[in-house]
Amino acid sequence: MDINFKISFVLLLFSISISTIYAQQTEPKSFDITGVIEDQNGDPISEATITASTLKHNYKTQSDSEGFYQLRNLEAGVLLLEIRKGNFIAHHQIAVNSKNFEHNISINTSGNELGEVHLQAESFKNKMEKKGFALNVVETAEASIRNIQTNELLNTTVGVKIRQNGGLGSRAEYSLNGLSGSAVRIFIDGIPISTFGSSYNLNSIPPSMIERIEVYKGVVPGHLADDALGGAINIVLNKQSSESINASLSYGSFNTFQANVNGLYRFDNSGFTVKASAFHNYSDNDYEVSGRSVVVTGLGGQQTPITARRFNDAYRSTGGTVQLGYTDVNWADQFFVGFTGSDDYKEVQHGAFMTIMPYEGRFLESDATLANLTYQKQDLLTTGLDVNVTGYYGKRNRQVNDTVPWAHSWSGERAIDFRGNNYKYTWGSQQEGGPTLAKINRNVASMRTGLAYAINNNHKILANHVYSGIDREDSDELQSVLENTFLGTRDLHKNILSLTYELNAFDDRLKTNLFGKYYQQKSKSVDPEIEINPDGSRQIVDDVVSSNKKYEGYGFAASYELSPTITLLASAEKAVRLPNETEIFGNDGDNVVANASINPEQSNNYNLGLKLGTFNFKKHQFNVSTNLFTRNIKDRIGLPIETSLNVDEELIVYVNQGSGTSKGIDAQLGYNYNNNFGLNFNVSRFDLKIENRGVEIDVPNTPFFTMNGNLRYSFKDLIQKNSRLNLFYTLYFTDEFSYLVPQGSNTVGDEFFKVPQQLAQDLGLSYTFPNQNFVMSFDVKNIFDKPVYDNLSVQKPGRAFYLKLNYSINKF
């Protein structure tokens, strides 16, 4: 692994030790608040989320079954409390003086008014979304008790489209305003999710472990310094320091079973804290599929269309994290060292497209073992200096298993040739290239370091650095000793630096964010080969291909509040996206061929937005927001446009398609009535064109028009007092699109490659029992069993039913 990373790791530990010694010699300057939250009848309100906000910091906790809450290590000054329970929100203002004290809160839940003082104050979500970026903050409290995957939750967000190749565990791409794939970076607490491997993905992380999801479209702030061309999705995991445990079990169609548990315990006297989480997912993914490629070939080559079940598509993933450290102590807000481990098993039903000869016996296995370190401290050494460091180091492995030589049909039986005999591939495996047990072993490292200094309430400077490195070795047990001797190595190292200046002016009505970014990527491929000397002797030499690329980027985000309910937002960035490991070196497991000559893609991104609301009229609340955007792209990375016609292609390669432009608009509407009825609706429309051989064409395999909507209605005290029944309805609309470049306005056969309009609808309910600790939910996905597709016309699951049980304890 890169020596610079090892040195940085040692220096980090040394600096933390010094800061610990210094901080232990100083007197604490923080205070605690405790109290009980009750409703208008004097009954305790359990599982309420309490967020305390100042100009610089946010503190978060939850009330227990008795309504008790505790906020630790608060600074002296005025705090704004946001109390959230389900879809109910109330706000309260208190002053923190130079001592610990008790503060009880009484809330009138029927009228959304506090028993003491009710303020027209903003939630943390609204404050973040008004900083100038094209940002959506997705809250997870409601989704955490339902049968909703994190990907499904994201798929209902305006401007976001999840492109998934099938059912649970299949490869997914994330599209933001038309830019997708690796142009969109995914983070877990600021660490690129690629560090964790395929066994630890967004479908593996239940919403109950997530505090919020931040979706940045087009322009990515400096504190998430990375080469995100089209935007970024940052998963912020729960960091509450109060004792809690949450566990859930889910079972449903296609023999799908999911379980997860996460908990935290803190020793009050010392601050020593233990955090742990674990998950397990399994699905047969044996849902029905049909279409032009789903056929059975009989004698003489006659093809008969059928409706078949996928039979080689099972998925399993298991993983967990254990962290030990300290929280809310003088020398650290959070300090953890820990271990993350995961592994998965995924059967492969076909190549990039659904073909008439599906696979049987081809599967992938992967695992990851990573040590991790987290350190966070506000006001380190001096007031206004904050530090945030997160690092991972370990191993990640993946193996492709393909040794079955017999061809199969969609009936699940062995395929026959025109004579009626079982058909056997001459190359001896499901995918061309011959039998393989190809394995990729990786040493991986990723570290993010952030420093922020608030000069005063109006000026702030931030510096961030992210390093990621991969040392990769390929091998294949089925190759000879000589062949394995000549296998090469692949190394990829990336450093990204950013510097940000933030300005708040005119009583915080104007917010500006200026940033610059520096990108560096080193790649190196080493392939041993035999060289014949002039004297005829042979020797082994290394064929080395290396590169060291450097780029600069910059941007800004600004917002101005014309009034408390009208905000203008604008942002722009010159963005750079460096090719990733798969695009450069290839990946047999995902049927991707290497392309060492691929260039980075660059884009000038612009956003102009407007936020209206929240408007309150008696029991009605609503808000509206919209965003106009354009992306001017150079050297866009994607699949070759010229070969998109070949639907029988098993392998894919990423290339620079050319220059292009994406422009469009998205908008969303939110409405609530009396905290019982809620409606959310969003729409996204854009054009994505690219210049190919001098002609501007629509980029294939991209839906240009999508709509999402959901309704919610709550019944209180149904069957039992203090219980709640929530009913949900969700709609997903995707307009027709083609995965083939149009061959002309009147070309016969173009319809063959069109994916029709799709309208999928889900229903769900959740019932919260009176003690508030136990929730049962039931969901029906795709209730009308409509065919739905994403990438390359690969069909996704039809109607499905799921039952979930969720249990939580917030104080023990």
N, C-alpha and C positions, 0 to 999 in steps of 0.2 A: 504494500500500500504506500501511497505517496508520503515521503518523509516529512513534507511540510505539514501534512495533517497530523502526524504523530507529534511533532513539535508543538503545534497549536493546541493539541489536546493536553499535553503536559503543562504548558503555560496557563491554560485555562484553569486546571486544577490548582496550580500554584496561586493564581490571582484570587480564586475563591477562598483559599485558605487564609491569605492575607486579609481579605475583606472580612472574613469571619472573626479573626483576632481583633481587628479594629472595631467591628460592630459590637463585639461582646464587651468592649471597654466603655461603651457609651450607654447613657441612660435611655430607656425606651420613651418614645414620644407618641405612643398610640394608645387608644382607649377602646373599650368594649361596650356594646349596647346589648342588653337582653330584654325580653318581654314576651307578651302573649298577644296573638291576633285573634279577635273574636268578631262574630257577626252581630247583627242588630238584636238577636235574641240571647246573646251571651254565650253562644256555643263556639267552641274553638274551631278555627279554620286551619285544617292540616294541609300539608303539601303545597302551601302557597310559596311562590318564589318571591323573595324580597331582594331587590337590587338597590343599593345605596350609591348615589352618584355625586361626585364633586366635579369641579372644572377639569381635574386631571385624571381621577381614578374612578373605578367602579368596583364595588364589593357586592358579593352575591351569597345568598344562603337560602335555606328552605325551612319552613315550620314543620314541627313533628306532629304526631297524632294528637297531642294536647294543645296544639297551636303555639308552642314555644319556639322562639327563634333567637339566634345569637349572631351578632356581627362583630368580628374581631379586628383589632389593629386598625382602627379608624383614626384619621387625622382630625385635629380640632378644626372646627369650622361649620358651615351650613351644609347639610346633606339633604338631597332629594330622594325620598323613598318611593320606589315603585313596587306595589304589591300586585302580583299577578296570580290568579287562580283560574285555570282553564281559559275561558274567553273573557273573564272579568279582569279589569285593570283599574287600579286606584292609585292616587299619588298623595304624598304627605311630606311636609318639610319639617326638619328638626335641626337643632343646633347641638353640636358636640363640644363640650367644654373639657376642662383638664381633669376629668375623672370618669371612671366607669359608672354607668347608671342604668336603671331599668326604665323602659318605655313601652307601655302597653298601647295597642292600637285597636280601635273599634271601627268596623266597616259596615255600612248599610249595603249589603249585596243586592238588594232588590232595586236600588236606584242608582247604583254606581256612585255613591257619595260616601265620604268618610264621616265618621262620627265627630271628627274634630275639624280639620281644615281640608278643603278640596281644592286642588290647584289645577290649572290648565297647563300641565307640564308634558314634556315629550318623553317617550320611552327611549331606551337605549337604542333600539332598532331604528327609530326615526332620526335620532341624532347622528347615527353612523351614515344613514342614507342621505343626509343633507351636507356631506362634506365635499361634494363636488364630483365625486367619481360616479360612473354609471354602475351603481352598486345595489344589489338586493340582499337583504339579510333574511335568511330563512330560519324561523324558529322551530324547534323540534318537540316542544312539550306535548303537543297533541299527538303528533305522529309516534311518539315513543311508546304509547300504549296500544297502538293499532298494528295491523299486519301490513305495515308500509316499510319498504326498503328505503335506504337513503337515496338510491338512484330514482325511485319513484317519487320521492319528495322533491328532488331536484327537477324532475321532468315536468312538474306543474309550475315551475318558476318562469316568469316572463323572459323570453329571449333564450331560454335553455332548452335544448333537445337532446335527449339521451338516445344514442344509436347503439343498440345491443344486438349481437348476433345470436339470438335464441333465448333460452330460459336462464334459470339461476346458474350463475357461474360462468356464463358465456362472456366473451370479450365485449367491452362496452367502449364507445367513444362519446365524448361530450362536445356538443356544438353550442357555441355562444355567438349569436348574431351571424351564423353562417360559417364561422371559422371553427374547425373541429380537429379531432385527433390530437397530436402533440402540440398543436398551436394553442391548446387550452391546457394549462398546468393545474394539477390537482395537488393540494397540500394537506398534510395532517399537522396542525399546529405549526405551520410554516415549513415543514420538512416535505420535500417532494415524495409523493406516494410511491413512485417507482423504486425508492430505496427498499421498500418492504416486500416487493415482489407480488406476483399474481395471487398468492395465497392470503394476502391481507389487502382487501380492496373495499370500495364503498359499500358493496353488498354484504361484506363481512362485519362491518361496524354498525351495530344497531343504533337507531336514533336516540335511545335512552342513554348512550354514552357520549352524546354530542350536545354541547351547549348551544351552538348556533352554526350556521353555514353561511359564509360570506361569498357572494358571487360577484366578481369584478368583470365587467364586460369591456373589452377593448383596451382600457387603460388600467394598469396594475400599479399600485403604490410602491414606493421604494422599500417599505418594510417587508414586502414579499418579494424581494429582489430575486428574480429568475428570468429566464428567457421565455416569457409567456407572450406570444404574439397576439392571440385573440382574446385573452382574458385569463382569469384564474378562479379556481374554486378552493377556498380554504376551510377545512373542517376544524372547528375549534372544539376540542374535547372538554368535558366538564372538569372544572378545577376547584369546585367547592371544597372547603376544608372542614365541613361539618360531617359527623359520622353518618354514614348512609349505606344502604345495600339495595340493589335492584336486581330482580331475576325475572325472566320471562321464558315461556315455552310456546311454540307455535307448531301446528300441524295442518297440512292441507293437501290439495290436489297434487297429483303426480308424485305421491309419496314424499312430499316435501316436509322436512322437519328442521326446525331452527330453535336454538336455545342460546341464551346468553345470561351472564351474571357479571355484575360489577359492584365493587364496594370500596369503602374507605373507612379507616379508623385512625383517630388522632388521640394521642395521650396529652391531655391538657397541660400537665405540669411541665413536660419537656418539649412539647411540640413535635415529637417523633410521630411520623405518619406512615401508614401502610396503605398502598393502593393496589388493587388487583382487578383484573377483568378477564373474561374468557368467553369464547363463542364456539358454536358448532353448527354447521349447516350441511344439510344433505337433501338431494332431490334426484329422483330417477329421470326427470325431464322427459318423460315418455308421453308427451302431448301429441295430438294428431296434427298432421300436416297434409297438404294437398297442393296441386298445381302442376305446371307443365313438366317439371322434372321428377315428380313423384309418380313413377310408373313401374309396372312389372313387364319385363321383356320375355316373351314366350318363344316358341319354336318359329323359326324363320325370321326372327328379329321383330316380330309384331309387339308393339308397345301398348299396354293397357293402363290408362290412368286409374289410380286408386287413392283412397284416403288411408294413410298409414300412420302408425305410431313410431316416433323416434325410438330406436332400440339401442343406440350406442352413444348416449348423451348424459350419463349419470355424472353427478358432481358432489364432491364432499370437501369441506374445508374446516379446519380446526385450528384454534390459536388462542393466545392469551398474552397478557402483560402483567408483570409484577414490578412494583416500584417501592423502594424504601427511601425515606428521607425525612425532611423537616418542613413544616409549613407554619407560616405566621409567627416566625421568631425574629429576633432583632437583626440577625445577619442575613436573612433570606425570607422572602415571601413564599418561595417554593424552591426546594432543593431535593432532587431525586436522582438516585441511580437505580437502574433496573434492567430487566431482560424482557425482550419480546420474541416470541416464537410462534411459528405458524407453518402449516403444510396443507396441501390440497391435492386432489385427484380429479381429473377432468377427462371424460371420454370425448372423443372427437367423431362427430357423425359425418362430416364432409369437409371439403376444402373451403376456399373463400366463398364459393357459390354452392347452392343445393344442386347436386348433379344426379343423373339417373343411376349412378353406381355409388351408393353411400358406403361409408367405412364401417368395418366391424373389427374390433380388436385394437384399434389405434387409440392410445390414451396418453395423457400428460401427467407427470408428477412433479411437484415443486415443494420447496421448503425454504424457510428463512430463520436464522437465529441471529439476533442483534442485541448488543448491549446498548443502553441508552443513558443519557445524562441530561438533566434539566436544571437550570438555575435562573431564577427571576428575583429581582430586587428593585423596588422603587426607592428613590432617594438614597442611593448608595454613596456613602462618604460625604455627600453634600446634597442639599435640598434641590430637587429638580432633575437629578441624574438617575436614569433608569437603565438597567441592563437586563438582557434576556438572551440566554444561550440554550440551545437544544442541539444535541449531537447523537448520532447513531453510528455504530461500527460493528460489522459482522460478516456473515456469509449468506449467500442466496444461491440456490441450486435449482436446476430444472432439467428434466429428462423426458425425451420423446420415446415412446414404446410403439413400434410398428413392425410386427413380425408375422402377421397372418397373410398368406399368399392368395386366399380364395376371394373372389369377387362376390358381392352380395347385392341383392335387390331391396327395394323398399318394403317388401313383405317380411324382411328379416331372414329369409332363407338364402342359401347360396344361389348366385345367379347361374343361368345356363346359357350355353352358346346356341347357335342356330341348329345344331344337331341334337340338342337336349342334354348335353353333358355339362357337368359342373365346370364353370369357367375359372381358370387359375391365371393370375397375373404372371407374365413371364419374368418380371423384375422381382417377384417374391414378397411384395408388401402392398399395403393399401394405397400408399402414395408412391408415385414413381420415384425412383432413386435407389430402391432396394431396401431390404430389412435394415432396421436401425434401432439402436439404443443410445441415440445421441444425447450427450449430457453437457450442460453448460454449468460450470462452477464459477461463481463470482465472489470476490471480496469486495464489499461495498462500504462506503463511508459517506456520511452527510452531516454537515455542521452548519448551523445558522447562528450568527452572532449579531445582536442589535444593541446599539447605544442610543439613548435619547436624552437630550438636555433641554429642559424648559428654562429659557432665559428669564421669562416672566409669563404672565397669563396670555400674552399676545404673540410671543415669538418662541419657536421651538426648532431645534436642529436634530436630525436623526441620521445615523450612519449604520449601514447594514452590510453584512457579507455572508454569502452562502457558498459553501464548497461541497461538491459531490464528486465522488470518484468510483470507478468500476475497474477492477482487474479481472479479466475474464479468460478462462481456459476451456477449450472445447475438446471433447473426446467421444469415442464410440466403442463400446465393448465388443461389437460385432466386427469391427475392423481388425486387421492383423496387427501384430506387435510393431511391424515396420511402419504400417500406415499411422498408427497412434504415435509413433515416434516423430512423425512429420506433421503432427497437428500444431496449429499456431496458437498464439495468444492475442488477446484484444484488450487494450487499455483505453479508458476514456476518463478525462479529468476536466472539471469545469469550475471556474471561479467567477462569481458575479458580485460586484461592489455597487453600492448605491449611496447617494448623499441627498438628503431631503431637507427643505426648509418650509416650515409651516407658519402662516401668519393669520391671526384673527384680529379683525378691526371693526370699528363702528358698532361697539357693543355686541360683538360676535355675530353680527349680521353678515359680514363678509368673511369667508374662509377660503384661504388659498394654500395650495400645496405645490411646490416646485421641486423637481427631482432630476437627477442625472444617474445613468447607469453605465457600468463598464463590464463588458463580457469577454471572457477568455475561455477557449476550449482547446484542449490538447487530445489528439487521438493517435493511437499507434497500433499498427497491425504487424505481427511478426510471423512469417510462414517459412519454416525450414524447407530447403530444397537441395537437390544434389547438383553440384557444379562439376563439369569436366575440365580439368586443367589442361594446359598445352601439351603436357607429357602423357596425356591419356588417363591419368589417375583421377579418382573421384573424391570429392569432399563435400561435407554438409555445410551449407552457408545459410544465413538468414536473409530472407527477402523482407526488408523493412519498408513500410509505407507509413509516414507520419505527417501530421499537420499541426500547426499552432495558429489558431485564428483569433483575431481580436476585433471587437466592434464597440461602438458607443451608441447610447440611446439617451433620450431625455423626454420630459413631458411636464404637464401641469394639470391640476384640477382646481376648480374654483366654484364657489356657490355664493349666492346673495339672496338674503331673505327680504323680499319686498314687503312682506307682512308675516306674522307668525304662521299663516296658512298658505303662503305663496312663496316658493323658492325656485330660483333659476340656477341651473347647474351646467357647467361646461368642462370638458376635459379633452386632452390630446396627448399623443405619445408617438415618438419614433421608436417602434418596437422591433426587437430582433429575436428570432427563434432559431436556436442552434439544432442541427440534426441530432436525434437521440441515438442511443445504442442500437436499437432494432433497425432503424433506417440506415445506419452506417454499416453495421456488422451482420444484419439479418437475424432471423430467429426461426429455427425449424419448427418449433412448437406452434407458432402462429402462421406458418407457411409463408414466411417472408424471406426474400433473397437479399443478400448484401448489396450495397451500393456505396463504395468508398468515395466516389466522386461527387456525391450529393452536396449542394451548397446550402447555407443557411437561408431562411426566408426572412424578409423584412417587410414592414408595413408602417404606413402613416395612418394612425387611428384617430378619429374625431367623434366626440359625443356632444350633443346639446339636449338638455333635459329640462323638464318642468314638473314640479311636485305641488299638488293642490291638496290641502287638508292637513290634519283631520278636521272636518267640519262637524259640529254638533248641533242638532236641532231636536230638542226634547229627548226622546229615546233613540233617535236616529244618529248614526255616525257614518261618514263615508269619506273616502280619499281617492284621488286620481293622480296618476303619474304617467309621463310619456318620455320617450327618448328617441331622438333622431341620430343616426350613426352612419359613418362611412369608413371603409377600410381600403386603403390603396396598397395593394400587395405586390411584392416583387419576389420572383423565384418561389412561388407557392409550392409546397411539398404535398404530394398526393399520389394516387395511383395513375399509371400512364393512361392518358385520355385515348390514345390511338388504339389500345388493346382492350378497351372496356367492352368491346363487342364479344369477346371470347368468354362466354358464360361457363365453359367447361374448364377454365383455367384453375388448377389447384394451387399454384404458387402466385404470389404477388410481389411486386417490387415498388419501393417508393422512389419517385423521381421529382425533379423540379419541373412543374407543369408549365410555368411561364408567369407573366404578370397579369394581375387581375384586379377587380374592384368589387367590393361588397357594400351596398348601401340600402338602408331601409329604416323602418320605424317599429318600435314596440310600445305597447301601452297596457296599463292595468288599472282595474277598478276594485275597490274594497268597500263593502257595506256591512254594517251591523245594526241590528234592531234589538234594543233592550237586553243586550248581551246573551240573547237566546238564539237569534237567527243571524247567520253570517253568510255572505256571498263574496267570492273572489273570482275575477275573470281577467284573463290577459290574452293578448293577441300579438303576433310577431309576423311581419312581412318584409322580405328583403329580396334583392337580386344579387346573385353572385356570378360574375362573368369573368372569363379568363381569355387572354389572347393566345390562340393556338394556331400556328402556321399562318399568321397574319390575319386570322379571322376571330372575332370576338364571339364566344359561345357561352351558354349556360353551363356551369360546372355540373357534371352528372352525379347521380347518387346523392342528391341534396334536396330535401324538402324546403320550399321557399315560403310556405304559408302554414302557420300552426296557430291553434287556439286551445286554451285550457280553461276550465272553470270548475269550481266546486261550491257546494252548498252545505251548510251545517245547521242543525236545529237541536236544541237542548231541552230536555224535560227534567225538571227538578223534583225531588221527593217522589219519584215514580216507584211504586211498590213499597219502597222503604223510605223513611225520613232520612234526609241528608245524603241520599243517593242522587246519581245523575245519569241520564241516558242521553247519549249523543248519536244523532243520525247523520250520515255523510253521503254525499253524492259527488262524483268526480267525472269530468268529461275531458277526453283528449281528441282533438281533431288534427289530422295531418292531410294537407292537400296532395293531389296527385303529383308525382315526380317520376323522372326517368333515370335509370342508371346506365343509359347509353347516350352518347352525344347524338343529338338529332341529326339525321342524315339528309334533311331537306324538308320543306313544308308538305310535300305530297309523297314522301317515301313510304312504300308499302312495307309493313312489318315493324314499324316503329312502336306500334301499340304492344307488341310482344314484350318490349322491355320497359313498359310503364308500370309503376306501382300505383294502384288505384287509390282514390280517396279513402281515408280511414277514420272511423268514428268509434272509439272505444269508450265504454262507460263502466264505472265501478260503483258499488254500493257498500256501505259499511255501517256498523254500529258499535258503540262501546258502552259498557255499563260499569260505573264506579260505585262500589259498595259503600255503605255508610261510614265504615272506619277509614275510608279513603286510601287504604293500603293495597286493596285488591281491585284489579280491573280486568274485566273479561270483554273481548272484542271478537267480532265476526265480520269477515269481509268477503264480498263476491267480486272477483275481477273479471272484466270483459263480460258483463252480464248477458249480452245478446250473442256471445260466441262469434264475433266478427273476425275475419282474417286480418291480422295486423303484421306489419313488416317494418324493418328498419334498413340495415345495411344490405345492399346487393340483393334485395328481395328475399332474404332469409326469413322464414316465417317464425313468429313468436307464439307463445302459448295462447290458447283460447280461454274459454270460461274456466274459472278456477275458484275454489272455496277454501277459506282459511279460518282457523280458530286460534285465538291467542289468549294466554293467561299471563298477567303481569302482576308481580307482587313487589312492594317496596317498603322499606323502613327508613325513615329519615332521622331517627335519633335512637341510639341504644347504648 
